[in-house]
C-alpha cells in the first residue's frame, strides 16, 4: 500500500506532523511518498503546472493508493484525483483540516472552478475528513461541507487545532483503520440511486426503445 502525503501552503515535507507520520508508516511497512510542491506566499498557484509537477512526483493512482492532504493540500489532493489517470479505484482520500474555500490571492486558482461533485465521490473507494471543532484556521463548517459533497466519513478530532504540531495519533489510526478494513461496498454506493424506484417490469417494457 502506498501512502502519499500532500503538504499545505507555506509547508514542506518536513513540516508539522509529516516527518513523524512518514516514519510511523514506513516502520509499519508502507511505501510513503511526500512530494515537495511549490505552495508559497508570493507565488500564485498555477493549476496546470502544479498538477503536472504532482504527476511527475506521484504518477497514476490505483487500488493500492491512499492520499492524505493537510490543509490546502487536502483541496489540492482532490484536484489531483479529478486530473490524474486511474489504473483502478484508489483505496482512500483523507482530508485533514482542509478548507472548502480560500480568498487568499495566491490560492485563487485552486478555487476558481468547482470540482465535479457528481463524479468525484465515485473516483475513490472511501473519503475521510479529519477535522477539529477547535480549528482556529479553518472552521469546522468547512469539514461538514466536504463530508456532505464527498459522502465522506467525518472524524471530529477536537483538541488538535489545525494539525500544525508534530504528532497526531488519530492520523495514523485513520490510515491503519482504512488498510485493515476491506471495502464493504462499491465506490459511490452511499449515493442515492435515483433509478431505484423505477420498477423492473417497466424497464423491461421500454428496453426496445433504448438507442445505443
matplotlib code that plots the C-alpha trace (Angstrom):
import matplotlib.pyplot as plt

x = [0.0, 1.3, 0.6, 1.0, 1.0, 0.3, 1.6, -0.2, 0.6, 3.9, 4.9, 7.3, 7.7, 9.5, 6.7, 4.3, 3.3, 4.6, 8.1, 6.5, 3.7, 6.0, 8.4, 5.5, 4.1, 7.4, 8.1, 4.8, 5.8, 4.0, 5.5, 5.3, 5.6, 5.7, 6.2, 7.7, 5.3, 5.6, 3.0, 4.4, 3.2, 4.1, 4.0, 0.4, -0.8, -0.9, -3.0, -1.8, 1.9, 1.2, -0.8, 1.9, 4.5, 2.3, 2.0, 5.8, 6.1, 3.1, 2.1, -1.1, -3.3, -4.7, -6.4, -3.2, -3.1, -4.2, -3.7, -3.7, -3.8, -3.3, -4.9, -4.7, -3.1, -6.5, -8.2, -5.2, -5.4, -9.0, -7.9, -5.3, -7.9, -10.0, -7.0, -5.0, -5.4, -6.6, -5.5, -8.2, -10.1, -7.8, -8.3, -9.0, -8.5, -8.1, -8.6, -7.0, -8.2, -8.9, -10.5, -13.7, -12.9, -10.0, -9.9, -6.1, -5.0, -2.1, -4.6, -7.4, -6.6, -7.3, -10.9, -11.9, -13.8, -15.8, -14.9, -17.3, -19.2, -21.4, -18.4, -15.7, -17.3, -17.2, -13.5, -12.2, -13.4, -13.6, -13.3, -12.5, -12.5, -10.5, -11.0, -11.4, -14.1, -11.3, -9.5, -8.9, -7.6, -10.2, -13.7, -15.3, -18.2, -15.7, -15.3, -19.0, -19.3, -16.6, -18.2, -21.5, -20.4, -17.9, -20.3, -17.3, -16.8, -16.3, -13.9, -14.2, -10.9, -11.3, -8.2, -5.8, -6.3, -5.1, -2.8, 0.4, 2.0, 4.5, 2.4, -1.3, -2.1, -5.5, -4.0, -2.0, -5.1, -7.2, -4.8, -4.5, -8.2, -8.6, -5.9, -7.2, -10.9, -11.9, -14.3, -17.8, -19.4, -18.5, -17.4, -20.4, -22.6, -23.7, -25.0, -28.8, -29.8, -32.3, -33.4, -34.0, -37.7, -38.2, -40.0, -38.2, -41.2, -41.5, -37.8, -38.2, -41.1, -39.1, -35.9, -36.8, -36.7, -33.1, -30.8, -27.1]
y = [0.0, 3.4, 6.5, 9.9, 12.9, 16.3, 19.2, 22.5, 26.1, 27.5, 24.0, 21.3, 17.5, 18.3, 20.5, 19.8, 16.1, 14.8, 13.6, 11.7, 10.2, 9.2, 7.4, 5.6, 4.4, 3.3, 1.4, -0.5, -1.5, 1.1, 2.9, 6.6, 9.5, 13.1, 15.4, 18.8, 21.3, 25.0, 26.3, 29.6, 33.1, 35.4, 32.5, 32.4, 28.9, 28.0, 24.9, 23.2, 23.4, 22.4, 19.3, 18.3, 18.6, 16.4, 13.8, 13.7, 13.0, 10.8, 9.3, 7.3, 6.0, 2.6, 0.5, 0.4, 4.2, 6.3, 10.0, 12.3, 16.0, 18.5, 22.0, 23.4, 20.0, 18.4, 20.5, 20.0, 16.3, 16.3, 18.4, 15.7, 13.0, 14.7, 15.3, 12.1, 8.9, 6.0, 2.4, 1.4, 3.0, 4.4, 3.0, 6.3, 10.0, 11.6, 15.4, 16.8, 20.3, 21.1, 24.4, 24.5, 27.9, 30.4, 34.0, 34.4, 35.9, 33.4, 30.5, 31.8, 29.4, 26.4, 27.5, 29.4, 26.4, 23.8, 20.2, 17.8, 16.6, 14.3, 12.3, 12.8, 10.7, 7.7, 8.1, 6.7, 3.8, 5.9, 9.5, 10.5, 14.1, 14.6, 18.0, 19.6, 21.9, 23.9, 24.6, 28.4, 28.5, 26.5, 26.5, 23.1, 24.1, 23.5, 19.9, 19.4, 20.7, 18.3, 15.4, 16.3, 16.6, 13.6, 11.3, 11.0, 9.7, 12.7, 12.4, 15.3, 15.2, 18.1, 19.4, 19.1, 22.6, 23.0, 20.0, 22.1, 20.1, 17.2, 14.1, 13.2, 9.5, 10.0, 10.3, 7.0, 5.3, 6.5, 5.1, 1.8, 1.6, 2.1, -0.5, -3.2, -2.9, -4.2, -2.2, -3.3, -1.5, -0.2, 3.4, 5.7, 3.1, 5.6, 7.9, 7.6, 5.7, 7.8, 4.9, 2.6, 3.5, 2.5, -0.8, -3.7, -4.6, -1.0, -1.0, -4.3, -2.9, 0.0, -1.9, -1.8, 2.0, 2.3, 3.7, 2.9]
z = [0.0, -1.0, 1.2, -0.5, 1.8, 0.3, 2.5, 2.9, 2.0, 3.1, 4.2, 3.1, 3.5, 6.8, 8.2, 11.0, 11.6, 8.3, 9.3, 12.3, 10.3, 7.4, 9.9, 11.6, 8.3, 6.9, 10.2, 9.6, 6.1, 3.9, 0.9, 1.6, -0.9, 0.2, -2.9, -2.4, -4.0, -4.9, -2.4, -1.0, -0.3, -3.2, -5.7, -7.0, -7.8, -11.5, -11.6, -14.8, -14.0, -10.4, -11.5, -13.9, -11.1, -8.9, -11.8, -12.1, -8.3, -7.8, -11.2, -11.7, -8.9, -8.3, -5.6, -3.5, -3.1, -0.1, -0.4, 2.7, 2.2, 5.0, 5.0, 1.4, 0.5, 1.0, -1.6, -3.9, -3.4, -4.8, -7.8, -8.5, -8.2, -10.8, -13.0, -13.0, -14.9, -12.7, -13.2, -10.8, -7.9, -5.2, -1.8, 0.0, 0.2, 3.6, 4.1, 7.2, 8.2, 4.6, 3.6, 1.5, 0.0, 0.5, -0.5, -0.4, -3.7, -4.1, -3.9, -6.1, -9.0, -6.8, -6.1, -9.3, -10.6, -8.7, -8.6, -10.3, -7.2, -9.3, -10.4, -7.7, -4.9, -7.3, -8.0, -4.7, -2.6, 0.5, 1.7, 5.2, 6.6, 9.8, 11.4, 14.8, 16.1, 17.8, 14.5, 14.5, 10.9, 9.0, 10.7, 11.3, 8.9, 6.1, 7.2, 7.2, 3.7, 2.4, 4.2, 2.6, -1.0, -0.9, 1.1, 3.5, 7.0, 9.3, 12.2, 14.7, 16.4, 18.8, 20.6, 17.6, 16.2, 12.6, 12.9, 12.9, 15.7, 15.5, 16.3, 15.9, 16.6, 15.1, 11.6, 12.0, 13.4, 10.5, 7.9, 9.8, 10.0, 6.3, 5.4, 7.8, 6.9, 3.5, 1.4, 2.1, -0.8, -4.2, -4.8, -4.6, -3.0, -0.4, -3.1, -3.6, -6.7, -8.5, -10.6, -7.6, -7.6, -11.3, -11.5, -13.2, -15.3, -16.6, -17.6, -19.5, -21.4, -22.6, -23.5, -27.2, -27.1, -25.9, -28.5, -28.1]

ax = plt.figure().add_subplot(projection="3d")
ax.plot(x, y, z, "-o")
ax.set_aspect("equal")
plt.show()
